Amino acid sequence: YKLYIDSIANKPEPAEPVMTVAVKGGVTVEFGDFGKGWAYALKQSLTKPTTITLLEDWVAPDGTFYCTNDKGGEFGTKDGALYMYDNYLDLTIDLNGHKIDRNLKEVTSFGHVLYLYDLDIKLTIKDSTGGGKITGGNVLGDGGGIKVFDGSLYIESGEISGNTAYGNGGGVYVTGGKITLKGAPVIDKTGTAYAYSILLPEGNARLLLRRDGILALRATHHRQ
């Protein structure tokens, strides 16, 4: 009996939820660990549209995001960045007044906050309560905040700011995918004079403005 009481007394308290993951037509699950929630959301979004809602600021310790999953390797992260590379991912991130912060103090070659790699990826960024942002990227190349190698990025609201690129696209860099802006998102950058907030180089990259979207950029460059 005493051992039973001691085991209850020493049992750790369950972690407070830091995010929820909602699958369309399914249940909403609370997670007390960002890495576990991120891995679960990516797995679910392979088959159904899935939404992450932040309940706390997501700050990468020592500039590295971690992903806890059952695949092993770097599924969900790559060199410390949040990494989406499986086809047919359909994911929404609701910042919900919070930030996703890469927290990089030193520049690195893969210092993006988010990286989209495959053609059929769809990522939507929104901020349902205001004040949320994606920040803290610090990359030697292009795309300090978000780099879209391929796929579709929809930014409905929120802020992408405080990111640095020593190449181009301090906020967002789109190589061969599509970016759609809606609802007056703020996209800003820090870094070199050539690190424009959004850069779409020559090729198949496209920038689309929805009718109800106001492009609220402090520096924009689109190479024809």
N, C-alpha and C positions, 0 to 999 in steps of 0.2 A: 504493500500500500504506500509506504514512504517513497519507494522508488518511482511509483506511478506519479505521485504528487511532484517529486523532483523533476521528472521528465516533462511534466506540463509547465512547471515554473521556468524551466530552461529552454522551452521551445521558443524559437524566434518568432516575433510578430510578423504576420504577413506584410509584404511590402505594399505601400500605398500605390494605387494605379498611376502610371505615368502616361499611358496612352490606351485608347480603345481601338479595336479593329472590328469593323462591321462589314460583313459579306452580304452582297445584295441577295435578298430573299432568304437570308440565313440569320444566324445569331450574332450578337455583339459581344466580344470577349475583351475583358480588361487585362492589361499586362502591367506588372510592376517592374519590368526590365525592358528597356528600349530595344536591345538586341534581339530578344525573344519575340517581341511584338513585330519588329521589322521582318524577321525571317518568316513568321507565320503569315503576315500580310502578303509578302511576295508569293508564297506558296499558294495562297487562296486566290490571288489575282490572276493566276495562270488559267483559271477556269471561270471565275465570276468577277465582275467589278467589285473592288474592295476599297474601303475608306479607312485611313488612319486618322484619328483625331488626337492631337496632343493635349495632355492634361498638365504637363510640366515642360520647362525648357529642356531641350535635348542638346546637351553640350558634350562634345567628344573629349574624353580625358586625354590630355597630352596630344591633342590633334588627331586622334585615331578613333573612328567609329568601330564598334565591335558588333558582330552578328552571331547569335547563338542559334544553331540549326542542326538538322539531322543529316545534312548532305556532306558535311566536312568541307575542308578547303575554305575558299573565300566567297561562298555563295552569299550574295547580299552586300558584300564589301569588297573593295580592291585597294590595296595600299592605303587603307585608312579612310577612303571615301565611300559614300553610299552608292552602290553600284547595281544598275538594272541591266541585265543582259539577256534574259530569256525572252523568246518571242511570245507575243500575245499577252503580255502583262498589261492589266488595266487597273491602275492604282490612282487613288486620290489622296492627297495629304492635306488635311485641314489643320493649319497652324494653330487656330483657335486662340489667338492672342499670345502664342509662345514662339520661341525661336528654335531653329536648327542651326547649331553653331559648330563649325569644324574646329574652331579654336586653335588655328595654326599660328604660332608665333614666328616660325621660320618658313621660308619658301621651300616647296618640294616640287618634284617633277609631276606628281599626281595629287596636287593639292586642291582639287575640286571638292565642293560639298556634295554634289550629286552628279552622277555620270550615267547617261542613257546610251546604250550601245546597239540595240537591235531595231530593225525596221518597224516591227509591229508593236512596239512598246507605246503605251499611252499613259502619260503622267499628267495629272491635273494638280495644280497648286492653288489653294484658296485659304482665306483667313476669315472665318465666320464671325469673329468678335472684334477684330482690329488690333493692330499693334504687333502682329506676328511677322517674323522675317527669317530669311535664310542668309547666313552670314558666316564670316570666319574663314572663308577659303583663301588660299595663298599659293598660287601655282606659277611655276616657272614658265609654262607655256600659255595656252589659251583656255578661257572659261573658268574664272575664279569661283563663281557661284555655282553655275550649272553648265555642264558641257553636254551637248546633244550630238553624239557621233551619228546616230540615226534614231528614228522614232518621232513621236509627236509630243510636244510639250504645250500644255494649256495653262496659262497663268490668269486666274480670274480675280485675285485680290492678294493682298499681302505685300511684302517688301523684300527685295533682294538687294542687299546693301552691305557695305563693309567687307567686300571681297576684293582680292588683289590678283591681277594677272600681269605677268611681265611680258606676255605676248599680246593677244587681243581678246576682247570680250570679257572685261572685268566682271560684269554681272552674268551674262549668258553668251555662250558661243555655240552656234549651230553649224555643224559641218554639212550634213546631208539630210536632215530631217525637217520638221516643221514646228514653228512656234506660233501660237495663237494667243493674243492678248485681249482681255475683256475686263471691264469694270475698274479701270484706272489703277493697275498695279504700279508700284514705284520700283524702278530698277536703276540702281546706281552702282558706282564702282570706285575703287581707289587703285592707285598703281601708276603705271607709266602714262605718258601723254597719249599713247596710241591704244591704250586698253579701254576701248569704247564699251559703253554699258551693254549693248547688244551688237554682235557682229555676225553677219551672214556672209561668208566668203563666196567666191564664184563656185557654181555647181548647182546642186538640186535643193539647196536650203530655201525655205519660204517663210516670210513673215506675213501673218494675216491679222487684220484688225476687225473685230466684231463690231456690229453697228452700235452697240451700247458700250463699247470700250474706248476709253480715252488713253492715249499713249502718254503716260506720265514719266518721261525720261529726262534726265538732266544732260545726257550726252548719248547721241545715237549715231550709228554709222551703218550704212548698208551698201556694200560694194556691188554694183550692177555687173 
